[in-house]
Amino acid sequence: MTKKQIITIAGGGSTYTPGIIQAVLNNADRLPIAEIRLYDIDKKRNDDMYLIIDFMLKKDGYDQVKLSSTEDPKTAFTGCDFIFSQIRVGGMKMREQDEKIALKYDLVGQETCGLGGFAYGMRSMSGLLEIVGYVQEFAPDAWILNYTNPESIVSEAVRRTYPTAKMINACDMTISIEETIAVNYGYDRKNWIPSYYGLNHFGWYTSIYDKSLGRDVMPEIIEKLTTQEMAVADFNEGDKTWQEAFSMMSVITRNFPTHIPNNYLEYYLYPDMVVEHADKNYTRANMVMDGREKNTREMAQKIRDGLTEDVLNFNFGEHGQYIVDMATSLLNDERRRFMLIVPNQGAIPNLRADAVVEVPAYVGATGVEPISLRQPINDFHKGLMEAQVAAEKLLVDAYFEGSYQKALQAFTLNQTVPNARVAKLVLDEMIEANKEYWPTLA
């Protein structure tokens, strides 16, 4: 019988934590739980989340599961089996700075793409390296399942510092794309075997084999995308920015109809259109602070006030289920297939071996086994990816070497940036805004 597991959520105060816990509870037969630990350096957020998760456990009859919240890493990680990492160094306030500084210069203001993503990456590297260091000290046999962004950048930093760490880097965006396509066009995603390649938030589907139909349905989906714009699925219902993003998938597909794109490619292929539609004074960070973050505080306050009805108000979505599926695949050697972020090492044969790529991979008891494409990718995608890989590598170099020159090169090479002059202006302003978080660059 499988031993009951201890799970630590690093970034326990995140608004995504209830969805992850709900997925854990829904899969208790595959992932039996003895204890859940919430670890966060923000005590107020962690205390709020403790109230919400405690309410959920009792409501669903899981009183036997031990729950704790802590700001102490030794208490958080000692003896745990899985760490679900979703930290956000600097919180939403710094995300707001990332977005608004970029938009000030008419550049893409987004949390993982463009120069906002690079600013976030410089903060995230230090935070995630600290988490991985704690795990190596207090729970070296535990698996770290990482959602911390920007995934390609932080996974490269961890690989350089802790090459033997048991960490899997994953993004749920491909699952969200697939679910949105399936809901809009009348498919069942559970029947799909998708093939995909790229970088995190920067890739393309090459086929989607539907087992129930016995064929690749990607050509017909491409045809639908070019003629019928998608509406957001239930988990993004009412979200204007996600609706715009999925509408842009149709724009990309009409212009480049050989593959289904990741919708985040809009930031690299059409940055001018993105900026034209952006509100420079009220960005995505403001929406999240006024939406999910406010909602979480209100849930916690209802519990403090002793309310028991209509307390929980969060969207389960695919985010939590995806990370739990990875944990169960490891624990039970299920060898399920996921889109994961891994060192290339030939998975994309004509891309540099040390790139950090996103490709299908099997997960079992021994870890991750990436699937090789076996064939070279086209020059258009390769050229886009090589420039992005080089920019990300330079940024990681800048972090470890404390190099202003490497940071400027990274900012200049980022494909959302038109020239070195504006790259330097944004870099200098972001250095000032991030004095508390970035290493000193000289």
C-alpha positions, 0 to 999 in steps of 0.5 A: 500500500502506498505511503501517505504523502507529505506535500509542501506548497511553496508559495502557499499564499498563492490564489492558485492554492485552493485549486491545487488542494481541490485536485489533491482531494479529488485524487486521494485514491491515487495520491493519499495525503498525510499532511499539507504544509503551506510555506510562504514568506508573506505571513498574512497571505499564508494565514488567509490561505490556511483558513481557506484550506482548513475550511476545505478539508473539514468541508470535504471530510478530510479532518485527518489530514494534518495542515500547517502554515509556516514561514520557516523552511526547515519546518516546511520541507523536512521529510516532505515527499513533494514540493509544489512550487508556485512562488512569485518573488516581489508579488503582484506589486512588482508584476505591476512594475514590470508591465508598466515600465515596459508599456511606458516605452511602448513595449509588451507589458506581460509577466512572462514574455518580453522585458517584463518576463526578463525582470520577473526572471531575474527575481525568480531565479534567486527565489527558486534557487533558495527553495531548491537549496532548502529542499536539498538540505531538508528533503533531498529525496523529494520531488519538486514540481515547479510552476514558478515562472518564467519556466525556461529561465528559472529551470536553466538557473537551477540546472546550473546550480543544482544539476542533480535536483529532482525537479520537473518544470511544467506549464499548464498553458498547453492544457488550457489551449487544448481544452479551449479548442476542444470545448469550442470545436466539439472534441474531447481532449481526453482522446487526444495525443498531442505533439508539440515543440518549442520553448515555454510560452513559445511553441507550436503543435505539430499534430493532435491525434484523436484516438476516438476518431483514429486520425490527426485532427490538427488540419481540421482544427486549423481550418476552424481556427481560421474561420471561427474565433474561439470563446474562452472555456469555463475556467477563463469565463468572463476574462476579457484578456484571455478572450483577446488572447484566444482571438489572436490565435486565429490571427496567427493561424490565418497568417501562418497556417501550418501549425497550431500556435501557442497563443503567447506567440502574439507577444513576439509576432504582433507586439505592436498590436498587443501594445495598441490594445493595452491599458498602460494605467491598468494592466493585467496585474491590476486585474489580478489584484482587483480580482483573484487576490481580492476574492481570496481575502474575502473568502478568508474574511468570511471564514473569520466571521464564522460563515459556512455557506457560500464561502468558497469561490474559486475556479478549479480549472486545469492548473491544479489537476495537471500538477497532481497528475504529475505527482501521481505519475511519479508516485505510481509509475503511471508513465503518463504523457505531459508537455514538460520543460527539459534540456533539449539534448537532441529532442529537437535535433537541429536546435542547440543541445543546451536549450531549455525546450518544451516537448512531450515527455513520459513521467514515471517512477524514475523521472522524466523521459522526453520524446524526440521529434526525430526530424528537424524543425523548419527554419522559421520556427528555428530562427525564432527559437534560437534568438529567444534561447540566446536572449534567455541564456544571456539573462541567466549569465547576467544573473550569475556573473553580475554582468550589466553587459550581458543583461543589456545584450539579453534585453536587446536580443529579446524579440519584443524590443526594436533596438538597443537604445530602448533596451538600455532605457528599460533595463536601467529603469528596471534595475532601479525598480528591482534594487531589492531583488536583483543582483548588482549588475556592473 
